[in-house]
Amino acid sequence: MRFSINIPNFGDFADPRNVATVAAAAEEAGWDGLFVWDHVLHRKYRGLPFGDPWMLLTAAALATSRLRLGPLLTPVPRYRPQQLARQVATLDQLSGGRVIFAAGLGGPLDDEYRSFGDSAEPPVLAERLDEGLELLTRFWSGEPVDHHGKHYEVRDVALLPPTAQRPGPPVWIGGFWPRRAPMRRAARWDGAVPLFESALHGHVPDAAEVRELVDFVRANRPADAEGAFDFVLGGATPPDPAKAGALVRPLRDAGATWWDERQNQDGPGLYRLEPVLRRVEAGPPAV
């Protein structure tokens, strides 16, 4: 099992120097990854500074040599695919192939889309997500791309350099369980990053629900699927590694391959450097 730290891209973490501090401390303490939220607007946190996630991840990459890095998660329909492909490839080259790309619709949909005059209809966003993911993986190859789709068009474009990882970074897909559609999408890629309607951000999910989700995704994997598949679960655990391990171990046994350490979304420590750094320095759960 691998272990990551999860931080928002606002509050204290709008400052790339604070993100670099967390990243360096996480690598020193034995964590395996650092993941950063990707929000332009979240009205619940109105008045806080927000940072660009790709700049924050660049700072983290420059401060580390081993840590896996990426957004958790990027709302692909909010981006132009060619711009996003460039950002991911540049970060992957800079980090020496350490990017993991987690994707979804994002949210809140009204904040992230309608506030800027964009469609916030989930069926439309889902179409743009699927078409955008297809384009990203083709752009990451560095080969010429021609595409004539419902939402995007590309005419003989090759984006260089390609990603350092070939054929590209692992792609994880997020979504709320027990909604089936996002997890069917995840089954076609490299990993699932579920949130649970019964256990929101920062709360440890129930092992029985995790087992149900794992079984569903495995049953929907393509027959020709190759390579490892990750199930990424998260929540807040105590700093004592043994106590944290007791919470995480049932989820590992249910199929989780990553534990993503988070602050409670409604708690005061979500976007503050000091409590996050204390948890990072205590080290990952002992499982």
N, C-alpha and C positions, 0 to 999 in steps of 0.2 A: 504494500500500500504506500502511496505517496501523499505528501502533505503540503498544503499551500496556505498562503495568507491572502485575504481578500480585503481590499480597501476601496472606498468610493473615490471619485475624482473631484470631490468638493471639500469645503472646510479646510483643515490643515493640509489635506492632500491635494489641494489645487497647486501647491508649491512643489515643483519637481525636486527641490533639494530635500524636502521631507520624505518624498517617495524613495529617493536614492538612499536615505538613511534607513528606512524600513527594509529596503531590498538588501542592503549590505548586512544588516543585523539578522535578517532571515537566513541568508546564506551561511553566516557564521554560526547560527544556532541549529543548523541542520534541517531547515525546511527545504522543500523541493521546488516550490513555485511561488510566484507573486502574481495575483490577478487584480485588475483595476476596472472599475465601472466605466461605462461609456455613456455619459449623459451630456446633452447640451442644455436641457432645462428640466428641472424637477421642482414644481412649485411648492411641494412640501418643505423644501429646503431653501425657500426664497430668502434672498439677502446674503447667502453664503457665496464666497468665490468658487468658481468652477475652473478646472484645468483641462486642457486638451489631453485625452488619454494617450495619444501617440507620443506627445512630448514627455509625459510622465513615464511611459514605458521606456523611452529612450534614455532618460536619466537612470532608471533602474538597470537597464542593460549595461550602461557604462560603469555602474558601481559594482557589478557582479561578473562572475565568470562561469557559473554553473547553473544558476536558478532558471527554471522555465518561466516564461513571461507571456502575458497576453491580456486582452480585454475579456471581461466576464460581465456582460457580453456586449458585443457590438450589434446595434440595430442596422443590419445590412440595408434595408429599404430606405434608410435615411441618407445613405451615401450614394454618390456616383461610383459605380463599380471600378472604373479605371483609377479614380483617386484612391479608393480603399486598397486596391491591389498594389499600388505604388507604396503606400504607407506600410502595409504588412511586409512586402518584399524588402523594403529598406531596413525595417527593424529586424527581420530575420537575418539579413546579411550582416548587420551591425553586431548582432548578438551571437553570431556563429551558429545559427540554426536552432535557437532556443524558443521560438515562438509557438504557442498554442493559440489557435484562433477559435474563440467561442462566439456563436452567432444566434440571433433570434429576431423577433419583431421589436424588442425593446419596450419601453414604456416609462411613465404613463403615456398612452398613445395621444391623448389630447395635448399634453405638454410638448412631447417630442416632435409631433407631426402637425397637428391642426394649428398650433400656435404660430407656425411659419407658413400657413397657407397650403399645406400638403394634405393629401388624403390620409385619413386615420381609420379607414375601413379595414378590419382584419383580413377579409378575403383578398383584397387588393395587395395589402402588405405581404401576405403569405406568398402570393404570386411573385412579387418583386424579390422576396427573400430567396425563393427557389431559383429563379432566373439569375439573380445576382450571385449566388453561390456557384452556379455553373460557370459564370463568366470569371469569377475570381480564380477558380482552379485552372482555367484555361490561360488566363493572363499570367499566373504564377509560373507557368511552364517556360515562358519566354518565346514560345512559338507564335507564328502569326495566327490571329483570331479573326474570323468572320462570323457574325452572329446577327440574325434577324428575328427578334423575339417580340413578344407582346409589349414589353416595357422598355427594352434596350436594343440598340443597334450598334454594331461595330463593323467597320469596313477595313479589313487588311491591316490590323494593328498588332505589333509585337512589342511588348513592354519588357525592357531590359534594365537591370539584370533580373533574372528569375530569383525566386526564393532560394536560400541556401539549402533548405531541406527539399529533397526531391521525392515524389512529385510536388510536394508542398507541405506546409505545416499541418499537423492534425487539426481537424475541424470538429468541434463539439457544438451541439445544438441544445439550446435552453427552452424551457417551457414549463407550464404549471401542470402537475399531476393532480387529479386523474384525467386531465384532458389528453385524449389519445393522439390527436393529429400531430402535435409537436414531437412526440416520442416516436411516431412512425417516421417522421422526417429524420430524427436523430439516428434511427436504425440504419439509414442509408449512408451515414457518415462515420466518424471515428469515436464519438462519445456522446453521452447524454448528461446534461447539467440541469436536473429538475429542481424546481421549487415545488413545495407542497402546499395545497390550500389549507391543510391541517397544521402546517408548521412553517410559518413565514420566515423571512430572512433572519438568521441568527438563532432560530429554534432547531433543535436536533429532531430530525424526522423519525417516525416510527419504523422499526425494522420490518414489520410485516408489510407496510406499504412499500418500502424499498424493495422487498422481495417480489411483490406483485409487479412493480414497475420493471425490475430486471427481467423477469419472466416474459413480460409483454414485449420489451424491446428485443430480446433474444429471439422470440417467436417471429418477429417482423424483420429480422436481418435478412438481406438477400442471400440466396443460396450460394452465390459465388463470392461472398464477402471474404476479404483477406485481412490479416493483421489483427492486432489487439484492439479491443473496444473498451473504452473507459466509462465508468459510472462515477460521476463526481457529486458527492454529497457534502453538505456544509452545515455549519451552525457554530454556536459559541460553546467552548469547553473550558473548564477550570485550568489554571496554570500548572497545577500538579500533573505531571505526565501520566502517572498511574491512574488518577481519577479521570483524566481526559480519555485515556485508553479504554477505561471501562465503559464509557459512553459510545466510543467509536467502534469498538470490537464487534458488537452485534451487527453493525452496518457493513463492516468488512465481510463478515460471515454471510450476509445477505447478498453480497455481490459488489459492493462499493470498491473502487480501485483508487480513488483519491478522496482525501478529507480536506475540505476547504474551510479554514478557520475564519469565522466572521464575528463581528460585533452585533449585538442585538440592534435591529433597525430602529427601534423606538428608544434605545438607551442613549445616554449622553456621550458615550465613547465612540460612536459610530465614525465620526469624522474628526476625531482628536488624535494627535500624534502620540501623546503620553500613554494612554491606556493600550493602544495598539502595540506600541513599542514594548511595553511591559509584557504583554502576552507573547509577542514574538521572541523575546529574549528568554522566556521560560522554556521554549522548545516545543516540538510537536508532541502529540499524544504517543504514549508507549503502547503499541499494540503487538 
